[in-house]
């Protein structure tokens, strides 16, 4: 409905396992830190989605913050947030943060210094096209990244919440542009 969907772009959503809230990315709203996309959360009350709340704190950056995924007590998301004060639009990294920290920051509207873990530092992943799937059926979400700019697609196998191991995989697509 109109509270979630707007004239701006909303995509890359994930709904909490209990259905109580949705986290999604949006581009184009005036309060966004990035023109490319910020993360928002909306809660469900009495069967209706409430007005989305912009993560004003350290969760969003001037880079693009997108593709949220909730698994157990962790929020994963992709971002090309600045490193050394520079946004590298050609490199997307995967981050995680405690879901409790994220939810507490909204309730007290503070600037919590999130303990954000960067899983792919140094990797060159240029796509925001991330698919979450439990390929090895261990209940932890694995990641398939369909890269752009003639780079290989990449599969990362989740190591039971302790990081990811890069796997060689044949490309599912053949982007020759």
N, C-alpha and C positions, 0 to 999 in steps of 0.2 A: 504493500500500500504506500500511500504518500509519505508516511513518516520515514520509511526506509528508502524507497525509490524516489529519486528526485530528477531534476533536469541535468544533474551531474552524473558522471559515471560511477556506478557501484558494481563491484565484481569481487571475485576471489573470497567468497564468504565461507565461514564455518560456524556451525551452530553447536553450542555446548551439548554434551551428551544428554544432559537432563532437559534440554530444550528451553532453558531459562534465559539465555542470551545468545546473540549473534555478533560475531566480529567480522568486519568486512573492510575492504579498501574503497576509497573514494578519491576522485580527482576533481578539481574545479571549485571546491568550496573556498570561500574567502578566508576561513580560519586555518586552512591547511598550511603546514610548514613547507610542503613540497607541491609544485605544480603537477608532478607526476603521480602522486598518490599518498594518502595518509590512511591510518587505521582508525576505525570507529567501532563503538560497541553500542548495542541497543538491547534493552531488557524487555522481557515479555511479562505483562501484568494483566490478569483477567483475560487471557487469551489474545491480547492485542500487543503489538510491538510499540514501544515507547519511542520518544524522540532520541535519535542517536547521539551519543556523547563522543566528542573528539578527544583522543588521547593527547592532551596538551603537553605532557611531560616528555621524558627522554625516550619513550617508545617510538614516537615519530621523529623523523629527521628531515633535513632539507633534501635528502635523496628520496628515492621512491621506496615506500614501505608497503609490502603487499604479500599476497598469498598466505594468509594466516591458517594455522592448523593447530587444533587443541588435541593433545594426547596426554591422558592421565592428568597430572598437575602442571603441565608445561604448555606454554604457548610458543609455537614455532612461527617464524615469518621470514620472508626474504627481504633484503634491503641492499641498496647500493649507497648506504650512508657514508658520509665523508670520512676519509682517513687522511690524517695530516692536513685537515681543513680543505680538502679537495674532494668533490664528488666525482667518482669514476663511473660515468653512465654506461661504460662497457663492462662492468663487473658487478654481478649480483651475488651476495653472500647470504648464507642461512644463519639465523640467530635463534636463540631460545631464551625464555625468561619464565620465571615462576608465575603461574597463573594467579596465585594468591597475591603476589606483589602487584600485579596489574590491576586486579579487582580492588585491592586496598587503596591504590593510588587514586582511583575514581571516587571512592567513598570519602576520602579526606582531601581530595583535590590538591595533592601535594606534588612536589618535584622529587619523588623517590628516585634515588640513583639505582636504577635496575641493575641487577647482576645479569647482563646480557652476554651470552656466549656466542662467539663467532666460530662456526664450524668449518668454514671453507676459506679461511684467510689464506691468501696467496694463490687460490685457484682462480682461473678466469672463466666464469660462467656468465654469459652475456644475456641470458634470457630470463624473463619473468615467468616463463612457461613451466611452472613446477607442478608435477602431479604427485600426490601422496597415495601410496598403495602399500599394503603389507604383502610384499611378494613372497617372502619366505615363511609366512604364516606363524610368526613368533609374537604377534599382537603389537609390535612396534612399527610405526609407519616408515616405510622406505621412501626414497625420493628419486623420481626420474625428471631430469631437466632437459628440455628440448632447447638446445642452444641455437643461436642465430649467428650470422656473419661467418658462415662456412666452418663453424666449430663442430666438433663431435658432440652428440648427445651423451649425457652422463647419467649413470645410475649410482646412487649411494645407498648402501645397506646400513640400516640403523643397528647399532651395537647395544641393544637393550637400554637405550637412553643415555649411553656413555659416549656418544659420538657416532660418526658415520665412516664407513670404509668405501672408497671409490672402487667401482667394478667396471670392467670393460664390458661394453654392450654394443650390439649392432644398432645402428640408427633406425628408428621407426619412421623417420621422415628423411627426405633428401632435399634440403634447401640449397639450391644452386644460385640463389640471387645474390 
